[in-house]
């Protein structure tokens, strides 16, 4: 009988974040350049040990959550430039920025994705994670799925947003 060797693909969180950033960077950058936006995508990994290894399934969920965060950031920036949403004209020509940050403290890791898009109106903040709810006219499934994936990981998601200034979505992972 032939033995089957199982390979457990473990990665540290800083490696997962770098991999997702690198996979996302070129497509997002070329898309913004195609629309002639002044765009910057940045990654900051703060000093930390990032010693916990994540299994393949966990790392895939983390990357999918990051994809949802990136997707919303991109749509928020596009909507600023194409859909005025009662914002002043000068706000539709601001440079486009998405920043990813990874931090570690005593109890948890935090992945943050910050954009300078249009922000989320106050009346929508309580519904943002509801399935089929969208502020962009899309399917409204992304953040609902992200929250579900986070729960499977034993993680949480929260956000801050200010209309006309942008949003920050955060994923908190236990060590």
Phi and psi in degrees as a GROMACS rama.xvg file:
@    title "Ramachandran Plot"
@    xaxis  label "Phi"
@    yaxis  label "Psi"
@TYPE xy
-79.4363  135.524  UNK-2
-84.0115  138.677  UNK-3
-104.335  125.201  UNK-4
-94.6446  126.692  UNK-5
-92.3563  135.544  UNK-6
-111.905  117.692  UNK-7
-96.7269  114.854  UNK-8
-88.2396  102.488  UNK-9
-104.338  140.027  UNK-10
-138.738  145.918  UNK-11
-77.1839  155.464  UNK-12
-61.3879  -38.4549  UNK-13
-62.73  -33.9039  UNK-14
-68.9335  -40.0624  UNK-15
-62.4149  -46.9503  UNK-16
-64.1051  -43.7153  UNK-17
-61.4463  -42.8074  UNK-18
-62.0957  -45.8224  UNK-19
-65.9957  -40.4065  UNK-20
-59.4527  -49.1106  UNK-21
-63.1987  -37.0935  UNK-22
-71.8838  -26.2277  UNK-23
-92.1156  -30.4417  UNK-24
-55.1085  -57.5301  UNK-25
-62.1864  -48.8179  UNK-26
-61.4358  -41.7719  UNK-27
-67.1692  -45.9989  UNK-28
-60.119  -46.637  UNK-29
-65.819  -34.4682  UNK-30
-64.5942  -45.4067  UNK-31
-67.2301  -38.7769  UNK-32
-65.3707  -34.5655  UNK-33
-60.6272  -35.0884  UNK-34
-91.2485  9.60632  UNK-35
58.2336  36.2718  UNK-36
-86.165  145.79  UNK-37
-78.7389  109.81  UNK-38
-130.151  141.891  UNK-39
-139.77  129.113  UNK-40
-117.129  122.126  UNK-41
-124.96  154.164  UNK-42
-129.012  128.893  UNK-43
-126.538  122.207  UNK-44
-114.716  107.356  UNK-45
-70.6411  153.479  UNK-46
-55.1316  133.558  UNK-47
-176.937  167.036  UNK-48
-83.2424  -33.3282  UNK-49
46.4953  47.8914  UNK-50
-80.962  -17.9479  UNK-51
-72.9688  132.655  UNK-52
-92.7173  140.381  UNK-53
-109.299  136.673  UNK-54
-70.3759  164.894  UNK-55
-52.6799  -48.1503  UNK-56
-60.4898  -40.9129  UNK-57
-66.4849  -44.5594  UNK-58
-64.1799  -35.9362  UNK-59
-64.7221  -40.9392  UNK-60
-64.1835  -42.1395  UNK-61
-60.6477  -44.7731  UNK-62
-64.605  -37.8008  UNK-63
-65.5895  -39.0922  UNK-64
-63.5293  -44.9017  UNK-65
-60.4481  -39.4033  UNK-66
-59.3182  -42.4855  UNK-67
-62.758  -42.0417  UNK-68
-62.1293  -45.6113  UNK-69
-61.1578  -44.1378  UNK-70
-59.8016  -44.8093  UNK-71
-66.8552  -39.1967  UNK-72
-61.8673  -44.8609  UNK-73
-61.7318  -44.6979  UNK-74
-65.1616  -37.0042  UNK-75
-63.9471  -38.2021  UNK-76
-72.2853  -43.9451  UNK-77
-58.5112  -43.6688  UNK-78
-64.8092  -30.7938  UNK-79
-64.4054  -39.1528  UNK-80
-84.1983  -21.6456  UNK-81
-116.066  -27.5123  UNK-82
-121.813  110.782  UNK-83
-63.6699  -27.6838  UNK-84
41.0228  44.4375  UNK-85
60.7136  24.6539  UNK-86
-97.3558  150.41  UNK-87
-59.8256  151.931  UNK-88
-52.9285  -42.5964  UNK-89
-61.9701  -24.4396  UNK-90
-78.0638  -14.4589  UNK-91
-85.8983  -3.46593  UNK-92
-118.126  15.9069  UNK-93
-73.5786  152.979  UNK-94
-61.4061  143.139  UNK-95
-88.8081  128.186  UNK-96
-133.884  132.482  UNK-97
-129.173  127.019  UNK-98
-123.306  131.874  UNK-99
-109.943  134.483  UNK-100
-136.221  138.308  UNK-101
-117.506  127.688  UNK-102
-129.545  155.66  UNK-103
-132.464  134.91  UNK-104
-126.609  -166.648  UNK-105
-61.3214  -38.0682  UNK-106
-106.486  -20.7337  UNK-107
-152.551  167.697  UNK-108
-108.42  147.775  UNK-109
-131.728  123.821  UNK-110
-106.533  122.624  UNK-111
-116.891  138.02  UNK-112
-123.338  116.973  UNK-113
-116.376  135.315  UNK-114
-126.485  162.415  UNK-115
-110.094  39.2374  UNK-116
-77.4284  -157.099  UNK-117
-74.9973  -16.6614  UNK-118
81.6342  171.483  UNK-119
-108.719  125.239  UNK-120
-58.5847  144.541  UNK-121
-51.6002  -42.0681  UNK-122
-67.9319  -14.7534  UNK-123
-99.1246  -11.2421  UNK-124
-62.3876  -33.53  UNK-125
-76.9371  -15.0242  UNK-126
-107.049  -1.04111  UNK-127
-58.3838  -28.8292  UNK-128
-98.1662  5.20073  UNK-129
-73.0632  139.947  UNK-130
-65.3503  139.769  UNK-131
70.9632  10.3793  UNK-132
-101.526  130.618  UNK-133
-142.15  141.66  UNK-134
-97.0651  -0.260604  UNK-135
-111.278  -2.35111  UNK-136
78.7149  21.4564  UNK-137
-102.827  -167.04  UNK-138
-66.1004  -26.5928  UNK-139
72.995  27.2465  UNK-140
-103.532  -22.815  UNK-141
-55.937  -56.0926  UNK-142
-71.0961  -28.9348  UNK-143
-64.4201  -45.7938  UNK-144
-64.1804  -40.4279  UNK-145
-59.2352  -45.7397  UNK-146
-63.4805  -41.6027  UNK-147
-61.9621  -42.7591  UNK-148
-63.8528  -39.919  UNK-149
-61.8314  -42.9663  UNK-150
-61.8703  -39.3399  UNK-151
-61.9747  -34.8773  UNK-152
-78.5943  -7.15187  UNK-153
75.2835  23.07  UNK-154
-107.739  172.548  UNK-155
-131.237  159.994  UNK-156
-128.705  140.114  UNK-157
-143.061  178.207  UNK-158
-155.637  158.319  UNK-159
-125.668  144.086  UNK-160
-154.436  143.146  UNK-161
-133.726  125.336  UNK-162
-56.4976  128.458  UNK-163
85.5028  -5.11281  UNK-164
-121.381  -27.1287  UNK-165
123.44  -171.474  UNK-166
-140.705  155.352  UNK-167
-129.869  122.461  UNK-168
-107.924  137.145  UNK-169
-127.37  138.842  UNK-170
-110.958  124.14  UNK-171
-106.473  121.295  UNK-172
-117.427  131.367  UNK-173
-69.1193  149.838  UNK-174
